[in-house]
Amino acid sequence: MVNCRQKLDETFEEVFSNKMVLSKIRKCLYQTNANERDDLEQEIKIKIMEKTTPIILNNDSPGLWSFIYNFSE
């Protein structure tokens, strides 16, 4: 379990530090009220984590760059 948790932490840190992913999230929030953007950005990140955790833990999961490429489309 520790290895899985470490793998998840490293993967999400790498994904959310990627400028392309962050710019995509922020672009989606551009038309949102400025007071709510930070909260919604956090909610989007949580949803991404919830939906991708099973994929990351699966042995047949895509690599980081294919995930980012598919996410940005």
Secondary structure as UniProt FT lines:
FT   HELIX           2..16
FT   HELIX           19..28
FT   TURN            29..31
FT   TURN            34..36
FT   HELIX           37..57
FT   TURN            59..60
FT   HELIX           64..72
//
